[in-house]
Amino acid sequence: MTDELVRALKSHLKKQNEEKMRRRDTYKDYGLVFATIDGRPYDPNRFVSRHYKPHLKRAGLPNFRYHDLRYTAAMMLKSGVDIKLVSQVLGHYSEAFTLRVYGHVLPGMQEIALARYDNV
């Protein structure tokens, strides 16, 4: 994780702990990173429609599926990030699985690798 992400998660945890204290009588702690104000898991459909899509609009981004965010991590492959690291970031059990799922983002990578080799 990046340092910025760690800072954001620590800030979120602090706010979440404050919410738990305020609602200690009704808060049920399921150990979730992101939960409703009473501790339950978010309903994914309500989360996407209520939070995700408005954020896309505010950021001036096209309307794409929430699941498509995983492809942004896979695009690291295209920028030359090692397959092992990309696989770990995506939470995959093997590099082979990552390549099987996201290999389509790699057209032209062989030419890039050969050009880099020529430079060496």
N, CA, C and O atoms as a Tinker XYZ file with bonds, in Angstrom:
   480  protein
     1  N      0.853000   -1.185000    0.000000    73     2
     2  CA     0.000000    0.000000    0.000000    64     1     3
     3  C      0.889000    1.236000    0.000000    63     2     4     5
     4  O      1.999000    1.221000    0.532000    81     3
     5  N      0.396000    2.276000   -0.589000    73     3     6
     6  CA     1.144000    3.526000   -0.608000    64     5     7
     7  C      1.025000    4.215000    0.744000    63     6     8     9
     8  O      0.109000    3.935000    1.517000    81     7
     9  N      1.965000    5.125000    1.022000    73     7    10
    10  CA     1.911000    5.880000    2.274000    64     9    11
    11  C      0.626000    6.693000    2.376000    63    10    12    13
    12  O      0.044000    6.817000    3.454000    81    11
    13  N      0.191000    7.242000    1.251000    73    11    14
    14  CA    -1.039000    8.042000    1.233000    64    13    15
    15  C     -2.254000    7.187000    1.599000    63    14    16    17
    16  O     -3.130000    7.627000    2.344000    81    15
    17  N     -2.299000    5.982000    1.079000    73    15    18
    18  CA    -3.403000    5.084000    1.398000    64    17    19
    19  C     -3.380000    4.699000    2.874000    63    18    20    21
    20  O     -4.431000    4.642000    3.513000    81    19
    21  N     -2.200000    4.436000    3.418000    73    19    22
    22  CA    -2.083000    4.101000    4.843000    64    21    23
    23  C     -2.595000    5.260000    5.700000    63    22    24    25
    24  O     -3.328000    5.040000    6.664000    81    23
    25  N     -2.214000    6.495000    5.353000    73    23    26
    26  CA    -2.694000    7.673000    6.097000    64    25    27
    27  C     -4.215000    7.785000    6.012000    63    26    28    29
    28  O     -4.875000    8.060000    7.014000    81    27
    29  N     -4.767000    7.574000    4.825000    73    27    30
    30  CA    -6.224000    7.666000    4.652000    64    29    31
    31  C     -6.936000    6.598000    5.471000    63    30    32    33
    32  O     -7.964000    6.880000    6.087000    81    31
    33  N     -6.412000    5.387000    5.488000    73    31    34
    34  CA    -7.045000    4.317000    6.253000    64    33    35
    35  C     -6.940000    4.560000    7.759000    63    34    36    37
    36  O     -7.870000    4.250000    8.504000    81    35
    37  N     -5.822000    5.109000    8.203000    73    35    38
    38  CA    -5.682000    5.431000    9.632000    64    37    39
    39  C     -6.669000    6.517000   10.033000    63    38    40    41
    40  O     -7.260000    6.455000   11.112000    81    39
    41  N     -6.850000    7.509000    9.173000    73    39    42
    42  CA    -7.825000    8.567000    9.434000    64    41    43
    43  C     -9.239000    7.990000    9.480000    63    42    44    45
    44  O    -10.041000    8.346000   10.343000    81    43
    45  N     -9.528000    7.103000    8.545000    73    43    46
    46  CA   -10.841000    6.457000    8.505000    64    45    47
    47  C    -11.071000    5.643000    9.776000    63    46    48    49
    48  O    -12.161000    5.677000   10.346000    81    47
    49  N    -10.045000    4.910000   10.223000    73    47    50
    50  CA   -10.162000    4.099000   11.436000    64    49    51
    51  C    -10.452000    4.970000   12.655000    63    50    52    53
    52  O    -11.258000    4.607000   13.512000    81    51
    53  N     -9.791000    6.115000   12.721000    73    51    54
    54  CA   -10.032000    7.031000   13.842000    64    53    55
    55  C    -11.493000    7.487000   13.859000    63    54    56    57
    56  O    -12.137000    7.478000   14.908000    81    55
    57  N    -12.006000    7.881000   12.708000    73    55    58
    58  CA   -13.404000    8.311000   12.615000    64    57    59
    59  C    -14.353000    7.154000   12.934000    63    58    60    61
    60  O    -15.374000    7.337000   13.598000    81    59
    61  N    -14.001000    5.970000   12.453000    73    59    62
    62  CA   -14.837000    4.801000   12.701000    64    61    63
    63  C    -14.876000    4.480000   14.199000    63    62    64    65
    64  O    -15.936000    4.148000   14.730000    81    63
    65  N    -13.745000    4.574000   14.875000    73    63    66
    66  CA   -13.706000    4.315000   16.318000    64    65    67
    67  C    -14.521000    5.351000   17.095000    63    66    68    69
    68  O    -15.172000    5.020000   18.086000    81    67
    69  N    -14.482000    6.600000   16.642000    73    67    70
    70  CA   -15.305000    7.644000   17.271000    64    69    71
    71  C    -16.789000    7.319000   17.103000    63    70    72    73
    72  O    -17.577000    7.492000   18.033000    81    71
    73  N    -17.162000    6.852000   15.919000    73    71    74
    74  CA   -18.561000    6.479000   15.646000    64    73    75
    75  C    -18.980000    5.303000   16.528000    63    74    76    77
    76  O    -20.097000    5.273000   17.046000    81    75
    77  N    -18.078000    4.337000   16.694000    73    75    78
    78  CA   -18.371000    3.185000   17.555000    64    77    79
    79  C    -18.646000    3.650000   18.983000    63    78    80    81
    80  O    -19.569000    3.158000   19.632000    81    79
    81  N    -17.856000    4.584000   19.464000    73    79    82
    82  CA   -18.038000    5.085000   20.831000    64    81    83
    83  C    -19.354000    5.831000   20.965000    63    82    84    85
    84  O    -20.069000    5.659000   21.953000    81    83
    85  N    -19.683000    6.664000   19.971000    73    83    86
    86  CA   -20.942000    7.420000   20.002000    64    85    87
    87  C    -22.152000    6.488000   19.982000    63    86    88    89
    88  O    -23.180000    6.783000   20.591000    81    87
    89  N    -22.026000    5.388000   19.294000    73    87    90
    90  CA   -23.160000    4.481000   19.106000    64    89    91
    91  C    -22.931000    3.151000   19.813000    63    90    92    93
    92  O    -23.412000    2.114000   19.356000    81    91
    93  N    -22.220000    3.171000   20.894000    73    91    94
    94  CA   -21.841000    1.910000   21.554000    64    93    95
    95  C    -23.018000    1.020000   21.911000    63    94    96    97
    96  O    -22.860000   -0.197000   21.996000    81    95
    97  N    -24.198000    1.598000   22.123000    73    95    98
    98  CA   -25.370000    0.782000   22.471000    64    97    99
    99  C    -25.960000    0.057000   21.256000    63    98   100   101
   100  O    -26.569000   -1.003000   21.400000    81    99
   101  N    -25.781000    0.623000   20.077000    73    99   102
   102  CA   -26.404000    0.027000   18.891000    64   101   103
   103  C    -25.389000   -0.476000   17.875000    63   102   104   105
   104  O    -25.762000   -1.166000   16.926000    81   103
   105  N    -24.109000   -0.144000   18.054000    73   103   106
   106  CA   -23.092000   -0.531000   17.073000    64   105   107
   107  C    -22.702000   -1.989000   17.261000    63   106   108   109
   108  O    -22.330000   -2.401000   18.360000    81   107
   109  N    -22.785000   -2.762000   16.198000    73   107   110
   110  CA   -22.367000   -4.162000   16.213000    64   109   111
   111  C    -21.084000   -4.241000   15.397000    63   110   112   113
   112  O    -21.093000   -3.999000   14.190000    81   111
   113  N    -19.975000   -4.580000   16.060000    73   111   114
   114  CA   -18.674000   -4.593000   15.395000    64   113   115
   115  C    -18.442000   -5.925000   14.694000    63   114   116   117
   116  O    -18.264000   -6.957000   15.340000    81   115
   117  N    -18.446000   -5.890000   13.367000    73   115   118
   118  CA   -18.182000   -7.067000   12.559000    64   117   119
   119  C    -16.729000   -7.091000   12.073000    63   118   120   121
   120  O    -16.335000   -7.974000   11.312000    81   119
   121  N    -15.947000   -6.121000   12.517000    73   119   122
   122  CA   -14.547000   -6.054000   12.107000    64   121   123
   123  C    -14.362000   -5.573000   10.679000    63   122   124   125
   124  O    -13.360000   -5.888000   10.038000    81   123
   125  N    -15.317000   -4.818000   10.185000    73   123   126
   126  CA   -15.256000   -4.332000    8.806000    64   125   127
   127  C    -14.463000   -3.037000    8.719000    63   126   128   129
   128  O    -14.457000   -2.236000    9.654000    81   127
   129  N    -13.805000   -2.841000    7.603000    73   127   130
   130  CA   -13.099000   -1.578000    7.357000    64   129   131
   131  C    -14.115000   -0.502000    7.006000    63   130   132   133
   132  O    -14.013000    0.625000    7.491000    81   131
   133  N    -15.078000   -0.830000    6.182000    73   131   134
   134  CA   -16.125000    0.110000    5.799000    64   133   135
   135  C    -17.465000   -0.497000    6.189000    63   134   136   137
   136  O    -17.825000   -1.584000    5.737000    81   135
   137  N    -18.191000    0.216000    7.028000    73   135   138
   138  CA   -19.460000   -0.292000    7.549000    64   137   139
   139  C    -20.471000    0.839000    7.628000    63   138   140   141
   140  O    -20.116000    2.015000    7.550000    81   139
   141  N    -21.737000    0.464000    7.783000    73   139   142
   142  CA   -22.784000    1.461000    8.005000    64   141   143
   143  C    -22.594000    2.058000    9.394000    63   142   144   145
   144  O    -21.738000    1.599000   10.150000    81   143
   145  N    -23.373000    3.068000    9.738000    73   143   146
   146  CA   -23.190000    3.737000   11.026000    64   145   147
   147  C    -23.481000    2.839000   12.220000    63   146   148   149
   148  O    -23.104000    3.166000   13.345000    81   147
   149  N    -24.150000    1.707000   11.988000    73   147   150
   150  CA   -24.381000    0.785000   13.099000    64   149   151
   151  C    -23.507000   -0.468000   12.996000    63   150   152   153
   152  O    -23.717000   -1.431000   13.733000    81   151
   153  N    -22.514000   -0.460000   12.073000    73   151   154
   154  CA   -21.533000   -1.529000   11.985000    64   153   155
   155  C    -21.795000   -2.609000   10.962000    63   154   156   157
   156  O    -20.928000   -3.443000   10.701000    81   155
   157  N    -22.980000   -2.605000   10.380000    73   155   158
   158  CA   -23.321000   -3.647000    9.404000    64   157   159
   159  C    -22.588000   -3.417000    8.082000    63   158   160   161
   160  O    -22.134000   -2.308000    7.798000    81   159
   161  N    -22.479000   -4.478000    7.277000    73   159   162
   162  CA   -21.878000   -4.304000    5.947000    64   161   163
   163  C    -22.777000   -3.440000    5.066000    63   162   164   165
   164  O    -24.001000   -3.455000    5.195000    81   163
   165  N    -22.151000   -2.700000    4.182000    73   163   166
   166  CA   -22.910000   -1.933000    3.197000    64   165   167
   167  C    -23.605000   -2.885000    2.234000    63   166   168   169
   168  O    -23.057000   -3.930000    1.883000    81   167
   169  N    -24.797000   -2.529000    1.811000    73   167   170
   170  CA   -25.451000   -3.215000    0.708000    64   169   171
   171  C    -24.744000   -2.715000   -0.543000    63   170   172   173
   172  O    -24.805000   -1.522000   -0.842000    81   171
   173  N    -24.068000   -3.604000   -1.290000    73   171   174
   174  CA   -23.272000   -3.132000   -2.422000    64   173   175
   175  C    -24.063000   -2.347000   -3.451000    63   174   176   177
   176  O    -23.543000   -1.390000   -4.023000    81   175
   177  N    -25.301000   -2.727000   -3.698000    73   175   178
   178  CA   -26.093000   -1.994000   -4.688000    64   177   179
   179  C    -26.400000   -0.579000   -4.219000    63   178   180   181
   180  O    -26.335000    0.367000   -5.003000    81   179
   181  N    -26.731000   -0.436000   -2.953000    73   179   182
   182  CA   -27.019000    0.902000   -2.420000    64   181   183
   183  C    -25.743000    1.733000   -2.358000    63   182   184   185
   184  O    -25.773000    2.934000   -2.626000    81   183
   185  N    -24.625000    1.106000   -2.006000    73   183   186
   186  CA   -23.356000    1.830000   -1.933000    64   185   187
   187  C    -22.993000    2.408000   -3.293000    63   186   188   189
   188  O    -22.648000    3.584000   -3.407000    81   187
   189  N    -23.075000    1.571000   -4.324000    73   187   190
   190  CA   -22.692000    2.020000   -5.660000    64   189   191
   191  C    -23.579000    3.161000   -6.124000    63   190   192   193
   192  O    -23.083000    4.161000   -6.642000    81   191
   193  N    -24.888000    3.020000   -5.944000    73   191   194
   194  CA   -25.781000    4.071000   -6.444000    64   193   195
   195  C    -25.688000    5.341000   -5.605000    63   194   196   197
   196  O    -25.807000    6.440000   -6.147000    81   195
   197  N    -25.482000    5.221000   -4.321000    73   195   198
   198  CA   -25.486000    6.388000   -3.441000    64   197   199
   199  C    -24.139000    7.094000   -3.361000    63   198   200   201
   200  O    -24.101000    8.317000   -3.226000    81   199
   201  N    -23.039000    6.363000   -3.441000    73   199   202
   202  CA   -21.733000    6.964000   -3.207000    64   201   203
   203  C    -20.808000    6.931000   -4.427000    63   202   204   205
   204  O    -20.253000    7.960000   -4.813000    81   203
   205  N    -20.646000    5.784000   -5.017000    73   203   206
   206  CA   -19.667000    5.601000   -6.075000    64   205   207
   207  C    -19.978000    6.431000   -7.320000    63   206   208   209
   208  O    -19.128000    7.183000   -7.798000    81   207
   209  N    -21.180000    6.295000   -7.837000    73   207   210
   210  CA   -21.512000    6.995000   -9.080000    64   209   211
   211  C    -21.464000    8.524000   -8.939000    63   210   212   213
   212  O    -20.975000    9.193000   -9.850000    81   211
   213  N    -21.953000    9.098000   -7.835000    73   211   214
   214  CA   -21.807000   10.549000   -7.685000    64   213   215
   215  C    -20.342000   11.003000   -7.630000    63   214   216   217
   216  O    -20.007000   12.084000   -8.115000    81   215
   217  N    -19.465000   10.170000   -7.036000    73   215   218
   218  CA   -18.038000   10.516000   -7.007000    64   217   219
   219  C    -17.448000   10.509000   -8.415000    63   218   220   221
   220  O    -16.638000   11.370000   -8.758000    81   219
   221  N    -17.853000    9.544000   -9.221000    73   219   222
   222  CA   -17.391000    9.521000  -10.608000    64   221   223
   223  C    -17.794000   10.801000  -11.330000    63   222   224   225
   224  O    -16.995000   11.425000  -12.028000    81   223
   225  N    -19.051000   11.172000  -11.143000    73   223   226
   226  CA   -19.572000   12.362000  -11.825000    64   225   227
   227  C    -18.810000   13.618000  -11.385000    63   226   228   229
   228  O    -18.400000   14.425000  -12.219000    81   227
   229  N    -18.624000   13.775000  -10.061000    73   227   230
   230  CA   -17.895000   14.946000   -9.551000    64   229   231
   231  C    -16.469000   15.014000  -10.071000    63   230   232   233
   232  O    -15.928000   16.095000  -10.301000    81   231
   233  N    -15.860000   13.830000  -10.256000    73   231   234
   234  CA   -14.477000   13.786000  -10.732000    64   233   235
   235  C    -14.381000   13.933000  -12.250000    63   234   236   237
   236  O    -13.286000   13.981000  -12.811000    81   235
   237  N    -15.539000   14.004000  -12.906000    73   235   238
   238  CA   -15.541000   14.147000  -14.354000    64   237   239
   239  C    -15.135000   12.873000  -15.081000    63   238   240   241
   240  O    -14.651000   12.923000  -16.211000    81   239
   241  N    -15.335000   11.727000  -14.424000    73   239   242
   242  CA   -14.979000   10.450000  -15.022000    64   241   243
   243  C    -16.194000    9.826000  -15.694000    63   242   244   245
   244  O    -17.333000   10.123000  -15.337000    81   243
   245  N    -15.942000    8.961000  -16.666000    73   243   246
   246  CA   -17.070000    8.278000  -17.314000    64   245   247
   247  C    -17.747000    7.316000  -16.344000    63   246   248   249
   248  O    -17.150000    6.897000  -15.353000    81   247
   249  N    -18.972000    6.978000  -16.630000    73   247   250
   250  CA   -19.736000    6.067000  -15.791000    64   249   251
   251  C    -19.334000    4.631000  -16.123000    63   250   252   253
   252  O    -19.741000    4.088000  -17.151000    81   251
   253  N    -18.534000    4.019000  -15.250000    73   251   254
   254  CA   -18.164000    2.629000  -15.458000    64   253   255
   255  C    -18.466000    1.820000  -14.205000    63   254   256   257
   256  O    -18.617000    2.366000  -13.112000    81   255
   257  N    -18.551000    0.497000  -14.390000    73   255   258
   258  CA   -18.932000   -0.374000  -13.290000    64   257   259
   259  C    -17.899000   -0.345000  -12.168000    63   258   260   261
   260  O    -16.709000   -0.138000  -12.405000    81   259
   261  N    -18.369000   -0.554000  -10.960000    73   259   262
   262  CA   -17.493000   -0.595000   -9.790000    64   261   263
   263  C    -16.423000   -1.674000   -9.964000    63   262   264   265
   264  O    -15.259000   -1.457000   -9.627000    81   263
   265  N    -16.815000   -2.823000  -10.483000    73   263   266
   266  CA   -15.874000   -3.924000  -10.684000    64   265   267
   267  C    -14.748000   -3.536000  -11.638000    63   266   268   269
   268  O    -13.645000   -4.075000  -11.546000    81   267
   269  N    -15.015000   -2.614000  -12.543000    73   267   270
   270  CA   -13.998000   -2.204000  -13.510000    64   269   271
   271  C    -12.796000   -1.542000  -12.847000    63   270   272   273
   272  O    -11.746000   -1.408000  -13.475000    81   271
   273  N    -12.930000   -1.127000  -11.593000    73   271   274
   274  CA   -11.792000   -0.529000  -10.891000    64   273   275
   275  C    -10.637000   -1.515000  -10.779000    63   274   276   277
   276  O     -9.478000   -1.107000  -10.708000    81   275
   277  N    -10.942000   -2.804000  -10.764000    73   275   278
   278  CA    -9.871000   -3.800000  -10.699000    64   277   279
   279  C     -8.972000   -3.702000  -11.927000    63   278   280   281
   280  O     -7.783000   -4.013000  -11.856000    81   279
   281  N     -9.530000   -3.276000  -13.037000    73   279   282
   282  CA    -8.726000   -3.159000  -14.244000    64   281   283
   283  C     -7.702000   -2.037000  -14.138000    63   282   284   285
   284  O     -6.680000   -2.070000  -14.823000    81   283
   285  N     -7.956000   -1.050000  -13.295000    73   283   286
   286  CA    -6.962000    0.012000  -13.144000    64   285   287
   287  C     -5.694000   -0.548000  -12.517000    63   286   288   289
   288  O     -4.591000   -0.127000  -12.863000    81   287
   289  N     -5.845000   -1.493000  -11.596000    73   287   290
   290  CA    -4.664000   -2.141000  -11.012000    64   289   291
   291  C     -3.965000   -2.991000  -12.069000    63   290   292   293
   292  O     -2.736000   -3.022000  -12.132000    81   291
   293  N     -4.741000   -3.672000  -12.891000    73   291   294
   294  CA    -4.138000   -4.501000  -13.933000    64   293   295
   295  C     -3.382000   -3.652000  -14.950000    63   294   296   297
   296  O     -2.452000   -4.140000  -15.593000    81   295
   297  N     -3.763000   -2.409000  -15.099000    73   295   298
   298  CA    -3.071000   -1.533000  -16.042000    64   297   299
   299  C     -1.626000   -1.287000  -15.606000    63   298   300   301
   300  O     -0.810000   -0.810000  -16.395000    81   299
   301  N     -1.312000   -1.611000  -14.355000    73   299   302
   302  CA     0.081000   -1.523000  -13.913000    64   301   303
   303  C      0.952000   -2.408000  -14.789000    63   302   304   305
   304  O      2.114000   -2.091000  -15.043000    81   303
   305  N      0.388000   -3.519000  -15.251000    73   303   306
   306  CA     1.136000   -4.404000  -16.139000    64   305   307
   307  C      1.601000   -3.645000  -17.373000    63   306   308   309
   308  O      2.740000   -3.775000  -17.820000    81   307
   309  N      0.693000   -2.856000  -17.903000    73   307   310
   310  CA     0.997000   -2.112000  -19.124000    64   309   311
   311  C      2.096000   -1.080000  -18.893000    63   310   312   313
   312  O      2.848000   -0.747000  -19.809000    81   311
   313  N      2.185000   -0.582000  -17.672000    73   311   314
   314  CA     3.209000    0.426000  -17.395000    64   313   315
   315  C      4.538000   -0.208000  -16.977000    63   314   316   317
   316  O      5.489000    0.499000  -16.643000    81   315
   317  N      4.599000   -1.553000  -16.996000    73   315   318
   318  CA     5.866000   -2.220000  -16.740000    64   317   319
   319  C      6.075000   -2.713000  -15.320000    63   318   320   321
   320  O      7.175000   -3.153000  -14.986000    81   319
   321  N      5.055000   -2.655000  -14.473000    73   319   322
   322  CA     5.182000   -3.155000  -13.109000    64   321   323
   323  C      5.271000   -4.681000  -13.165000    63   322   324   325
   324  O      4.558000   -5.317000  -13.941000    81   323
   325  N      6.136000   -5.259000  -12.353000    73   323   326
   326  CA     6.362000   -6.695000  -12.322000    64   325   327
   327  C      5.062000   -7.457000  -12.064000    63   326   328   329
   328  O      4.258000   -7.061000  -11.220000    81   327
   329  N      4.869000   -8.549000  -12.797000    73   327   330
   330  CA     3.647000   -9.347000  -12.694000    64   329   331
   331  C      3.422000   -9.865000  -11.274000    63   330   332   333
   332  O      2.279000   -9.949000  -10.825000    81   331
   333  N      4.483000  -10.210000  -10.569000    73   331   334
   334  CA     4.333000  -10.728000   -9.206000    64   333   335
   335  C      3.709000   -9.664000   -8.303000    63   334   336   337
   336  O      2.816000   -9.968000   -7.512000    81   335
   337  N      4.173000   -8.428000   -8.419000    73   335   338
   338  CA     3.627000   -7.339000   -7.603000    64   337   339
   339  C      2.177000   -7.064000   -7.973000    63   338   340   341
   340  O      1.337000   -6.887000   -7.091000    81   339
   341  N      1.872000   -7.025000   -9.266000    73   339   342
   342  CA     0.501000   -6.777000   -9.706000    64   341   343
   343  C     -0.423000   -7.866000   -9.166000    63   342   344   345
   344  O     -1.523000   -7.577000   -8.694000    81   343
   345  N      0.020000   -9.098000   -9.235000    73   343   346
   346  CA    -0.769000  -10.220000   -8.734000    64   345   347
   347  C     -1.043000  -10.069000   -7.234000    63   346   348   349
   348  O     -2.152000  -10.342000   -6.774000    81   347
   349  N     -0.041000   -9.637000   -6.481000    73   347   350
   350  CA    -0.220000   -9.427000   -5.039000    64   349   351
   351  C     -1.205000   -8.292000   -4.769000    63   350   352   353
   352  O     -2.069000   -8.411000   -3.900000    81   351
   353  N     -1.076000   -7.199000   -5.508000    73   351   354
   354  CA    -1.977000   -6.056000   -5.323000    64   353   355
   355  C     -3.422000   -6.463000   -5.581000    63   354   356   357
   356  O     -4.329000   -6.035000   -4.868000    81   355
   357  N     -3.631000   -7.285000   -6.595000    73   355   358
   358  CA    -4.977000   -7.730000   -6.940000    64   357   359
   359  C     -5.492000   -8.830000   -6.016000    63   358   360   361
   360  O     -6.674000   -9.172000   -6.056000    81   359
   361  N     -4.606000   -9.387000   -5.181000    73   359   362
   362  CA    -5.013000  -10.444000   -4.261000    64   361   363
   363  C     -5.178000  -11.791000   -4.929000    63   362   364   365
   364  O     -5.915000  -12.645000   -4.435000    81   363
   365  N     -4.499000  -11.992000   -6.047000    73   363   366
   366  CA    -4.597000  -13.254000   -6.753000    64   365   367
   367  C     -3.658000  -14.291000   -6.143000    63   366   368   369
   368  O     -2.657000  -13.944000   -5.517000    81   367
   369  N     -3.990000  -15.558000   -6.331000    73   367   370
   370  CA    -3.191000  -16.645000   -5.761000    64   369   371
   371  C     -1.955000  -16.950000   -6.588000    63   370   372   373
   372  O     -1.035000  -17.601000   -6.093000    81   371
   373  N     -1.907000  -16.497000   -7.837000    73   371   374
   374  CA    -0.727000  -16.758000   -8.656000    64   373   375
   375  C     -0.614000  -15.731000   -9.777000    63   374   376   377
   376  O     -1.590000  -15.096000  -10.176000    81   375
   377  N      0.611000  -15.595000  -10.265000    73   375   378
   378  CA     0.849000  -14.705000  -11.397000    64   377   379
   379  C      0.164000  -15.254000  -12.654000    63   378   380   381
   380  O     -0.309000  -14.489000  -13.494000    81   379
   381  N      0.115000  -16.582000  -12.775000    73   379   382
   382  CA    -0.525000  -17.199000  -13.941000    64   381   383
   383  C     -2.002000  -16.822000  -14.008000    63   382   384   385
   384  O     -2.533000  -16.553000  -15.086000    81   383
   385  N     -2.663000  -16.804000  -12.846000    73   383   386
   386  CA    -4.073000  -16.420000  -12.819000    64   385   387
   387  C     -4.221000  -14.962000  -13.269000    63   386   388   389
   388  O     -5.108000  -14.642000  -14.061000    81   387
   389  N     -3.356000  -14.087000  -12.766000    73   387   390
   390  CA    -3.411000  -12.668000  -13.148000    64   389   391
   391  C     -3.258000  -12.525000  -14.654000    63   390   392   393
   392  O     -4.004000  -11.778000  -15.287000    81   391
   393  N     -2.302000  -13.232000  -15.228000    73   391   394
   394  CA    -2.098000  -13.151000  -16.672000    64   393   395
   395  C     -3.280000  -13.713000  -17.445000    63   394   396   397
   396  O     -3.645000  -13.187000  -18.497000    81   395
   397  N     -3.876000  -14.777000  -16.928000    73   395   398
   398  CA    -5.036000  -15.371000  -17.605000    64   397   399
   399  C     -6.210000  -14.390000  -17.623000    63   398   400   401
   400  O     -6.923000  -14.291000  -18.622000    81   399
   401  N     -6.410000  -13.663000  -16.518000    73   399   402
   402  CA    -7.548000  -12.749000  -16.419000    64   401   403
   403  C     -7.274000  -11.421000  -17.121000    63   402   404   405
   404  O     -8.149000  -10.888000  -17.803000    81   403
   405  N     -6.066000  -10.884000  -16.957000    73   403   406
   406  CA    -5.771000   -9.538000  -17.451000    64   405   407
   407  C     -4.762000   -9.502000  -18.593000    63   406   408   409
   408  O     -4.293000   -8.428000  -18.971000    81   407
   409  N     -4.428000  -10.656000  -19.141000    73   407   410
   410  CA    -3.443000  -10.715000  -20.212000    64   409   411
   411  C     -3.801000   -9.883000  -21.427000    63   410   412   413
   412  O     -2.925000   -9.474000  -22.189000    81   411
   413  N     -5.093000   -9.631000  -21.608000    73   411   414
   414  CA    -5.521000   -8.859000  -22.781000    64   413   415
   415  C     -5.031000   -7.416000  -22.743000    63   414   416   417
   416  O     -5.081000   -6.728000  -23.762000    81   415
   417  N     -4.556000   -6.940000  -21.584000    73   415   418
   418  CA    -4.042000   -5.565000  -21.534000    64   417   419
   419  C     -2.602000   -5.504000  -22.015000    63   418   420   421
   420  O     -2.009000   -4.426000  -22.064000    81   419
   421  N     -2.032000   -6.658000  -22.372000    73   419   422
   422  CA    -0.615000   -6.730000  -22.696000    64   421   423
   423  C     -0.233000   -6.691000  -24.173000    63   422   424   425
   424  O      0.955000   -6.819000  -24.469000    81   423
   425  N     -1.155000   -6.525000  -25.122000    73   423   426
   426  CA    -0.698000   -6.478000  -26.511000    64   425   427
   427  C      0.387000   -5.417000  -26.682000    63   426   428   429
   428  O      0.268000   -4.299000  -26.182000    81   427
   429  N      1.430000   -5.787000  -27.388000    73   427   430
   430  CA     2.527000   -4.856000  -27.620000    64   429   431
   431  C      3.609000   -4.892000  -26.555000    63   430   432   433
   432  O      4.659000   -4.272000  -26.725000    81   431
   433  N      3.376000   -5.605000  -25.460000    73   431   434
   434  CA     4.364000   -5.633000  -24.381000    64   433   435
   435  C      5.643000   -6.354000  -24.813000    63   434   436   437
   436  O      6.730000   -6.003000  -24.353000    81   435
   437  N      5.530000   -7.350000  -25.685000    73   435   438
   438  CA     6.720000   -8.065000  -26.136000    64   437   439
   439  C      7.646000   -7.114000  -26.890000    63   438   440   441
   440  O      8.863000   -7.157000  -26.709000    81   439
   441  N      7.081000   -6.265000  -27.724000    73   439   442
   442  CA     7.889000   -5.305000  -28.469000    64   441   443
   443  C      8.575000   -4.317000  -27.523000    63   442   444   445
   444  O      9.734000   -3.951000  -27.720000    81   443
   445  N      7.835000   -3.893000  -26.492000    73   443   446
   446  CA     8.418000   -2.971000  -25.514000    64   445   447
   447  C      9.578000   -3.643000  -24.777000    63   446   448   449
   448  O     10.629000   -3.037000  -24.570000    81   447
   449  N      9.373000   -4.906000  -24.382000    73   447   450
   450  CA    10.425000   -5.642000  -23.671000    64   449   451
   451  C     11.645000   -5.801000  -24.555000    63   450   452   453
   452  O     12.769000   -5.634000  -24.082000    81   451
   453  N     11.455000   -6.120000  -25.831000    73   451   454
   454  CA    12.588000   -6.278000  -26.736000    64   453   455
   455  C     13.315000   -4.957000  -26.952000    63   454   456   457
   456  O     14.542000   -4.930000  -27.046000    81   455
   457  N     12.571000   -3.870000  -27.029000    73   455   458
   458  CA    13.203000   -2.555000  -27.181000    64   457   459
   459  C     14.038000   -2.221000  -25.945000    63   458   460   461
   460  O     15.140000   -1.684000  -26.062000    81   459
   461  N     13.511000   -2.538000  -24.765000    73   459   462
   462  CA    14.277000   -2.300000  -23.535000    64   461   463
   463  C     15.542000   -3.154000  -23.529000    63   462   464   465
   464  O     16.610000   -2.700000  -23.119000    81   463
   465  N     15.404000   -4.396000  -23.991000    73   463   466
   466  CA    16.555000   -5.303000  -24.040000    64   465   467
   467  C     17.612000   -4.735000  -24.979000    63   466   468   469
   468  O     18.803000   -4.770000  -24.670000    81   467
   469  N     17.180000   -4.210000  -26.128000    73   467   470
   470  CA    18.123000   -3.597000  -27.069000    64   469   471
   471  C     18.872000   -2.460000  -26.408000    63   470   472   473
   472  O     20.071000   -2.293000  -26.634000    81   471
   473  N     18.176000   -1.668000  -25.587000    73   471   474
   474  CA    18.827000   -0.548000  -24.910000    64   473   475
   475  C     19.871000   -0.991000  -23.893000    63   474   476   477
   476  O     20.859000   -0.298000  -23.652000    81   475
   477  N     19.630000   -2.173000  -23.294000    73   475   478
   478  CA    20.585000   -2.697000  -22.319000    64   477   479
   479  C     21.834000   -3.136000  -23.046000    63   478   480
   480  O     22.779000   -3.613000  -22.418000    81   479
